[in-house]
C-alpha cells in the first residue's frame, strides 16, 4: 500500500483547498497522513477525510529558528513513516517539506503551486520570496502549477526546469464540488441565516467578495470602487472573510470604511459560501495574485456572474465579455465601471454566468480532478519503482 503525506502550513488549507482529496486517495488504496500546524479545524478535518493528522508548528511569517525546528521535525517524521510520496501546498510547507523530504530520501516529492507570493511583494522581501520559490522547486521532483498562466510564469522567470512542471487536468488544485455548489441542493435554514446577516433591501443589488481581507486580495480597491460608485445607495457590498492585519494589512481608511459604512457588511467566515452566492447578484474577485482561484469555480457552479482582475489564474478561467468581466488589477476606476455595468446589464451578466457554468461543470468537476491526481501518483510511483 503506497504511503503519502500531504502537507499544508495551516489546517484551514486542508479543509478548504484540499477537501475530499485525502479521503479519495484512501478509498483508492493509499495510506494517507495529513500534516499542518495546530488549529481548531483539525478534528473536523480528520472526521471528514478519515485519515491521520500530525501537527507541526509552522508559522506563516519568516521565523528562522522555528522554521529550522519544523524542518527537523519533518525530517524525523519522514524517516519514521517512510512515505512513498510527500506532497506539499502553500509556501512555508513547500520549502520545508521539500527540503526535509529530499534529506530523508523520499523519492517522489511534489509541490503544488497555487500562487506565487513574490509576484505581489515589494522591496527586499520580493527577492527573499523568489529564493524560497526557487529552492522549493529545486528540491521537488515535480512541481504542479494549478494553471497554465502560472506554468508560463515559472518558465519565463526561469524558476524551474520545464520538465519538472505538470498541470493536473485542465488546471485547479481541487476542482469544485458540484453537489455542494448547486442551487438545487441549498438548505432553507442556511439561506435564511445568510439573509439575516446581509439584511438586503427588497431591491438591493448584492455584490459579494469571498476571501481574506488583506491588501493582496484587492480589498482596498474594491471598497473604494464601491463607495464611489453610482450604485452605492442601491447595493450592498458583502465581504465574506476575516481581517488578517498581521501579514498583509489593509489601509486604516479601508478598515474604518468597512466597519462604518451602512452599505458594507463584513462577515468573518462561513462554511456555507454557496448560500451567500445564491443571494448575491455578482461576485467580485479583485485579487492581485492567484494560482487558479477556487472562488471563481464556485461562482461558476452557482451560475453567479463574475467580475475579476486581469491576473494569472483569473484569466485562465474567465474570458472577457464571454464568461465574465475583467478589469486591470488595482484599477479601482475601471472596477467601479464594471460594477455599474453589471447593475444595469443584468441580462448580459446572466448570459456570461451561464457560459461559465457550462465550462466549469464540463472541465472542473472535483471527482475528475481527484482521479487525475491519483493517476499521476500512480505514474510517478511506477517511474521510481518499476516492476521487475
C-alpha positions as CSV (number, residue, x, y, z in Angstrom):
1,X,0.0,0.0,0.0
2,X,1.7,3.3,-1.1
3,X,2.0,5.9,1.6
4,X,1.5,9.6,1.0
5,X,2.0,12.6,3.3
6,X,0.1,15.8,2.4
7,X,1.4,19.0,4.0
8,X,-0.1,22.5,4.3
9,X,1.1,25.3,6.5
10,X,-2.3,25.8,8.3
11,X,-5.2,23.3,8.7
12,X,-7.7,25.6,7.1
13,X,-6.0,24.8,3.8
14,X,-6.6,21.1,4.3
15,X,-10.2,21.9,5.0
16,X,-10.9,24.4,2.2
17,X,-8.3,23.9,-0.5
18,X,-7.9,20.1,-0.5
19,X,-11.3,19.0,0.8
20,X,-12.0,15.4,-0.1
21,X,-8.7,14.6,-1.7
22,X,-7.3,12.6,1.2
23,X,-10.5,10.6,1.6
24,X,-10.4,9.9,-2.1
25,X,-6.8,8.6,-2.1
26,X,-7.6,6.4,1.0
27,X,-10.5,4.9,-0.8
28,X,-8.2,4.2,-3.8
29,X,-6.0,2.1,-1.6
30,X,-3.3,4.6,-0.4
31,X,-2.2,5.2,3.2
32,X,-2.6,8.9,3.8
33,X,-1.3,11.2,6.5
34,X,-2.0,15.0,6.8
35,X,0.4,17.5,8.3
36,X,-0.2,21.1,9.3
37,X,0.1,23.5,12.2
38,X,-2.3,23.2,15.0
39,X,-5.8,24.6,14.6
40,X,-9.4,24.2,15.8
41,X,-10.3,22.8,12.3
42,X,-8.3,19.6,12.8
43,X,-10.9,17.3,14.5
44,X,-13.4,18.2,11.8
45,X,-10.8,17.5,9.0
46,X,-9.9,14.2,10.5
47,X,-13.5,13.2,10.7
48,X,-14.2,14.3,7.1
49,X,-11.2,12.8,5.5
50,X,-10.8,9.7,7.7
51,X,-7.0,9.8,7.8
52,X,-4.4,10.6,10.5
53,X,-3.1,14.1,11.2
54,X,0.3,15.2,12.6
55,X,0.7,18.7,14.0
56,X,3.9,20.6,13.3
57,X,4.1,24.2,14.5
58,X,4.6,26.0,11.2
59,X,4.3,29.8,11.1
60,X,3.2,31.9,8.1
61,X,5.8,34.6,8.9
62,X,9.6,34.4,8.3
63,X,10.8,32.8,11.6
64,X,14.2,31.2,11.1
65,X,14.6,29.4,14.4
66,X,11.1,28.0,14.4
67,X,11.5,27.1,10.7
68,X,14.6,25.0,11.5
69,X,12.7,23.2,14.3
70,X,9.9,22.4,11.8
71,X,12.5,21.2,9.2
72,X,14.0,18.8,11.8
73,X,10.5,17.6,12.9
74,X,9.6,16.9,9.3
75,X,12.8,15.0,8.6
76,X,12.2,12.9,11.7
77,X,8.6,12.2,10.6
78,X,9.6,11.2,7.1
79,X,12.4,8.9,8.4
80,X,9.8,7.3,10.8
81,X,6.9,7.0,8.3
82,X,9.0,6.3,5.2
83,X,6.4,7.7,2.8
84,X,6.5,6.9,-0.9
85,X,5.2,10.4,-1.8
86,X,5.4,13.8,0.0
87,X,3.1,16.3,-1.5
88,X,3.2,20.0,-0.2
89,X,0.9,23.0,-0.7
90,X,1.4,26.6,0.4
91,X,4.9,28.4,0.5
92,X,6.1,27.6,4.0
93,X,5.1,24.0,3.9
94,X,6.5,23.7,0.4
95,X,10.1,24.9,1.2
96,X,10.4,23.0,4.5
97,X,8.6,19.9,3.2
98,X,10.6,19.5,0.0
99,X,14.0,20.0,1.7
100,X,13.1,17.6,4.5
101,X,11.8,15.0,2.1
102,X,14.9,15.2,0.0
103,X,17.2,14.8,3.0
104,X,15.1,11.9,4.2
105,X,15.4,10.1,0.9
106,X,11.7,10.3,-0.3
107,X,11.7,9.5,-4.0
108,X,8.6,11.3,-5.1
109,X,8.4,14.9,-3.9
110,X,5.6,17.0,-5.3
111,X,4.8,20.7,-4.7
112,X,1.5,22.2,-5.9
113,X,1.9,25.8,-6.9
114,X,-1.3,27.8,-6.3
115,X,0.0,31.3,-6.5
116,X,3.4,32.9,-6.0
117,X,3.7,35.4,-3.2
118,X,6.7,37.3,-4.6
119,X,4.6,38.3,-7.6
120,X,2.8,40.9,-5.4
121,X,5.7,41.6,-3.0
122,X,7.9,44.7,-3.0
123,X,11.5,45.6,-1.9
124,X,13.8,43.2,-0.2
125,X,11.0,40.8,0.7
126,X,10.4,40.2,-3.0
127,X,13.9,38.8,-3.5
128,X,13.7,36.6,-0.5
129,X,10.4,35.2,-1.5
130,X,11.8,34.5,-5.0
131,X,14.6,32.5,-3.5
132,X,12.1,30.5,-1.4
133,X,10.3,29.5,-4.7
134,X,13.5,28.5,-6.4
135,X,14.7,26.3,-3.6
136,X,11.2,24.7,-3.3
137,X,11.2,23.7,-6.9
138,X,14.8,22.6,-6.8
139,X,14.2,20.1,-4.0
140,X,10.9,18.9,-5.6
141,X,10.9,16.1,-8.2
142,X,7.8,17.5,-9.7
143,X,6.0,20.9,-9.5
144,X,2.3,21.2,-10.2
145,X,1.2,24.8,-11.2
146,X,-2.5,24.8,-10.9
147,X,-3.0,27.0,-14.1
148,X,-1.4,27.4,-17.5
149,X,-0.7,31.0,-16.6
150,X,1.4,30.0,-13.6
151,X,3.3,27.4,-15.6
152,X,4.1,30.1,-18.2
153,X,5.2,32.5,-15.5
154,X,7.5,29.9,-13.9
155,X,9.1,29.2,-17.3
156,X,9.5,32.8,-18.2
157,X,11.1,33.6,-14.8
158,X,13.4,30.6,-15.1
159,X,12.3,29.4,-11.7
160,X,12.3,25.7,-12.6
161,X,13.2,23.4,-15.5
162,X,10.2,22.9,-17.7
163,X,10.4,19.1,-17.5
164,X,9.5,19.3,-13.8
165,X,6.2,21.1,-14.4
166,X,3.0,19.2,-14.8
167,X,-0.6,20.5,-14.8
168,X,-3.4,18.3,-13.5
169,X,-6.3,18.0,-15.8
170,X,-7.4,21.5,-17.0
171,X,-6.0,23.3,-14.0
172,X,-7.1,23.8,-10.4
173,X,-5.8,22.1,-7.3
174,X,-9.1,20.5,-6.3
175,X,-11.9,21.3,-8.8
176,X,-15.3,22.2,-7.5
177,X,-17.8,20.1,-5.5
178,X,-20.8,20.3,-7.9
179,X,-23.1,18.6,-5.3
180,X,-22.3,21.4,-2.7
181,X,-22.2,24.4,-5.1
182,X,-25.5,23.7,-6.6
183,X,-28.6,25.9,-6.4
184,X,-30.8,22.8,-6.2
185,X,-29.2,21.5,-3.0
186,X,-29.2,24.5,-0.8
187,X,-30.8,24.3,2.7
188,X,-33.5,26.7,3.6
189,X,-32.3,27.3,7.2
190,X,-28.8,28.3,5.9
191,X,-30.3,30.6,3.3
192,X,-32.4,32.3,6.0
193,X,-29.3,32.7,8.2
194,X,-27.3,34.3,5.4
195,X,-30.2,36.6,4.5
196,X,-30.4,37.7,8.2
197,X,-26.7,38.5,8.2
198,X,-26.9,40.6,5.0
199,X,-30.3,42.1,5.6
200,X,-30.7,43.2,1.9
201,X,-33.4,45.6,1.0
202,X,-36.1,44.4,-1.4
203,X,-34.3,45.9,-4.5
204,X,-30.7,45.9,-3.3
205,X,-28.1,44.7,-5.7
206,X,-25.9,42.4,-3.7
207,X,-22.1,42.4,-4.5
208,X,-20.2,39.6,-2.9
209,X,-16.5,39.2,-2.3
210,X,-15.1,35.9,-0.8
211,X,-11.6,35.7,0.7
212,X,-9.3,37.1,3.4
213,X,-9.5,40.8,3.9
214,X,-5.9,41.7,3.0
215,X,-4.2,44.1,0.6
216,X,-3.2,41.3,-1.9
217,X,-6.9,40.4,-2.3
218,X,-7.7,43.8,-3.7
219,X,-10.0,44.9,-0.9
220,X,-8.7,48.5,-0.8
221,X,-9.7,49.0,-4.4
222,X,-13.0,47.2,-4.1
223,X,-14.1,49.3,-1.1
224,X,-13.0,52.5,-2.9
225,X,-14.8,51.5,-6.1
226,X,-18.0,50.6,-4.3
227,X,-18.2,53.7,-2.2
228,X,-17.5,55.9,-5.2
229,X,-19.9,54.2,-7.5
230,X,-23.3,55.5,-8.8
231,X,-25.0,52.3,-7.4
232,X,-23.7,52.6,-3.8
233,X,-27.2,53.5,-2.4
234,X,-28.9,50.8,-4.4
235,X,-26.5,48.0,-3.5
236,X,-24.8,46.1,-0.6
237,X,-21.2,45.0,-0.6
238,X,-20.8,41.7,1.3
239,X,-17.2,40.9,2.4
240,X,-17.1,37.2,3.4
241,X,-13.7,36.9,5.0
242,X,-11.6,37.7,8.1
243,X,-9.2,40.6,8.6
244,X,-5.5,39.5,8.7
245,X,-3.7,42.7,9.6
246,X,-0.5,41.0,10.9
247,X,0.5,39.7,7.4
248,X,-0.8,41.9,4.6
249,X,-2.7,44.8,6.2
250,X,-5.4,46.9,4.6
251,X,-5.2,50.6,4.9
252,X,-6.7,52.1,8.1
253,X,-9.1,54.1,5.9
254,X,-10.4,51.0,4.3
255,X,-10.9,49.2,7.6
256,X,-12.8,52.2,9.0
257,X,-15.0,52.4,5.9
258,X,-15.7,48.6,6.2
259,X,-16.7,49.0,9.8
260,X,-18.7,52.2,9.5
261,X,-20.4,52.2,6.1
262,X,-24.1,51.3,6.2
263,X,-23.9,49.6,2.8
264,X,-21.0,47.3,3.6
265,X,-21.5,44.0,5.5
266,X,-18.4,42.2,6.8
267,X,-18.8,38.5,7.9
268,X,-15.7,36.8,9.4
269,X,-16.4,33.4,7.7
270,X,-19.0,30.8,6.9
271,X,-18.9,27.2,5.8
272,X,-22.0,28.0,3.8
273,X,-20.4,30.1,1.0
274,X,-22.8,28.6,-1.6
275,X,-25.8,30.1,0.3
276,X,-24.2,33.6,0.2
277,X,-23.5,33.1,-3.6
278,X,-27.2,32.2,-4.1
279,X,-28.2,35.5,-2.5
280,X,-25.7,37.6,-4.5
281,X,-26.2,39.3,-7.9
282,X,-22.5,39.4,-8.7
283,X,-19.2,38.1,-7.4
284,X,-16.2,40.5,-7.5
285,X,-12.7,39.0,-7.2
286,X,-10.2,41.8,-7.3
287,X,-7.1,39.8,-6.2
288,X,-3.5,40.9,-7.0
289,X,-2.2,37.4,-7.4
290,X,-3.7,33.9,-7.7
291,X,-3.0,30.4,-8.9
292,X,-6.3,29.2,-10.0
293,X,-9.0,30.7,-7.8
294,X,-11.5,28.2,-6.3
295,X,-14.0,31.1,-5.7
296,X,-14.4,31.6,-9.4
297,X,-15.1,27.9,-9.9
298,X,-17.6,28.0,-7.1
299,X,-19.3,31.1,-8.6
300,X,-19.4,29.4,-11.9
301,X,-21.0,26.3,-10.5
302,X,-23.6,28.6,-8.8
303,X,-24.3,30.5,-12.0
304,X,-23.3,33.7,-10.3
305,X,-21.9,36.5,-12.6
306,X,-18.3,37.3,-12.1
307,X,-16.1,40.4,-12.2
308,X,-12.4,39.8,-11.7
309,X,-8.9,41.3,-12.1
310,X,-6.8,40.5,-15.1
311,X,-4.2,38.4,-13.3
312,X,-2.8,34.9,-13.8
313,X,-5.4,32.3,-12.7
314,X,-8.4,34.6,-13.1
315,X,-7.8,34.9,-16.9
316,X,-7.1,31.2,-17.1
317,X,-10.8,30.7,-16.5
318,X,-12.6,33.9,-17.3
319,X,-12.8,35.3,-20.9
320,X,-13.7,38.9,-21.2
321,X,-17.4,39.6,-22.1
322,X,-17.9,35.8,-22.6
323,X,-17.8,34.3,-19.2
324,X,-17.3,37.4,-17.1
325,X,-16.0,40.9,-16.8
326,X,-12.2,41.6,-16.4
327,X,-10.7,44.8,-15.2
328,X,-7.0,45.9,-14.9
329,X,-5.6,44.8,-11.5
330,X,-5.6,47.5,-8.8
331,X,-7.6,49.9,-11.1
332,X,-10.5,51.0,-8.8
333,X,-11.9,53.3,-11.5
334,X,-12.5,50.5,-14.1
335,X,-13.7,48.2,-11.3
336,X,-16.3,50.8,-10.4
337,X,-17.5,51.0,-14.1
338,X,-17.7,47.2,-14.2
339,X,-19.9,47.0,-11.2
340,X,-22.1,49.8,-12.6
341,X,-22.3,47.8,-15.9
342,X,-23.3,44.7,-14.0
343,X,-26.1,46.5,-12.2
344,X,-27.6,47.9,-15.5
345,X,-26.9,44.9,-17.8
346,X,-28.2,42.1,-15.7
347,X,-29.4,40.0,-18.7
348,X,-25.9,40.2,-20.3
349,X,-24.3,39.2,-17.0
350,X,-26.7,36.2,-16.7
351,X,-25.7,35.1,-20.2
352,X,-22.0,35.2,-19.2
353,X,-22.7,33.3,-16.0
354,X,-24.5,30.6,-17.9
355,X,-21.5,30.2,-20.2
356,X,-19.1,30.0,-17.2
357,X,-21.4,27.4,-15.6
358,X,-21.2,25.2,-18.7
359,X,-17.4,25.5,-18.8
360,X,-17.0,24.7,-15.0
361,X,-19.3,21.7,-15.0
362,X,-17.6,20.3,-18.1
363,X,-14.0,20.7,-17.1
364,X,-13.6,21.2,-13.3
365,X,-15.7,18.5,-11.6
366,X,-13.9,17.7,-8.3
367,X,-14.2,13.9,-8.8
368,X,-12.4,14.3,-12.2
369,X,-9.6,16.3,-10.7
370,X,-9.1,13.8,-7.9
371,X,-8.9,11.0,-10.4
372,X,-6.3,12.9,-12.4
373,X,-4.2,13.4,-9.3
374,X,-4.4,9.7,-8.3
375,X,-3.4,8.6,-11.8
376,X,-0.4,10.9,-11.7
377,X,0.6,9.5,-8.4
378,X,0.5,6.0,-9.9
379,X,2.6,7.1,-12.9
380,X,5.3,8.7,-10.7
381,X,5.4,5.6,-8.3
382,X,5.9,3.3,-11.3
383,X,8.7,5.5,-12.6
384,X,10.7,5.3,-9.3
385,X,9.9,1.6,-8.6
386,X,9.4,-0.1,-12.0
387,X,8.1,-3.7,-12.0
388,X,10.8,-6.3,-12.2
